[in-house]
Amino acid sequence: MLAATGALLRGPVPSTYDAVVVRTALREFAFNTRRRYEAPPEVLSILKWVERNSLSMAAWEDSAQVDAILRAVSRRLDGSDTAASTIKRDRRVLNVLLEHAVK
């Protein structure tokens, strides 16, 4: 759910961080419980920036924000469309996560 996380950030990624590097930091360390505490200092600074700039859960109450998240999971980092099967899978995963959060 890297794309959804990116859509839940306040503003764009600063020029000091490349969007690919931010996604890699999230995938390899923040979302990987086995490696989470092995993150090097430069990755930790990225993850702290993400933490400071993440929107609160109240963002899910805003339909425009939810639409932006749904659009984000249907796009690649370069802005092109992802495969229809990938969009379907990612939306299904997002739906399961939201159902779990509601419980």
N, C-alpha and C positions, 0 to 999 in steps of 0.2 A: 504494500500500500504506500509505496514511495510517492506516487503521484498525488494521492490524497493528502499526504503529509505536506507536500509542497504547496498544495492549494490552501492549506490551513495556516500558512505563514503570513505575517504582516509584511506586506510589500515584497519586492523582489529580493533575490539573493544578492548581497552586496558584491561589488566588483572584486573584493579581496578573496572571495570564495567562488570557485567555478561550480556551476550547477551539478555537473557530473561528480565532482569531488564531494559535494554535499550529499548526493544520493548514495554514493559509495560509503560514506561515513555512516549514514543511517542504516544501510543494508548490512554492512560488515560488522558494525559495532553496536549501534543503538537497538536494532531489531534482532540481533544475534545474542541470545543470552549466554552462550558459551564464551564469546569473545568480548562481551560488554566491558569488562574491567581490564582488558588488555589494550585499550585504545591509546595510541601515542598522543603526546601533548597537542600536536597540530589538529588531530581529529577531535580531541576533547574540546578545543576552542570552537570548532564548528558545531559540535553537539550542544555546547552551552549557548551559542548564538541561536540555534534552532529552538532550544528550550525557552529562551527569553522572548523570541519572536513568534511563538505559536499562539494561535487564537485559543480562547477558552472554549469550553464545551457549549457555551451559549451560541457559538457560531452555527451549530446544528439547528438552531431554532429559526435561523434566517434562510428563507427559501432561496434567495439569490446566492447565498454562500453555498448551499447544498448543490444548486445547479452548477456552480463553478467547480465544485469537487467532482461532480459527475462528468463534466467536460474534461477535467484534468485526467481522470482515469481512462479517458478514451484517446489521449494524445501521447505521443512519444516526446522525449526531451527536446527533439528538434522541431516539434510542432506538427509533425505529420500524424495522420490517423494510425491507430494501432489496428490490428486484425480484429474482425468482428467477434471471433471466438475469444480473444483476449479481453475485449470490452465486456462481453457477457460474463466471463469468469470473474473479472475484477469487480463488476457490479454485484455479482452473487456473493463474493467474499465480503464486500462492504456491507451488504444487507445482513449477512450473518453477524458481522461485528456489531452493527447497530442493534440488532435484536438482542444480542448478548449484553450490550451496554444498558439497554432498557430494563432487562431483568435485574 
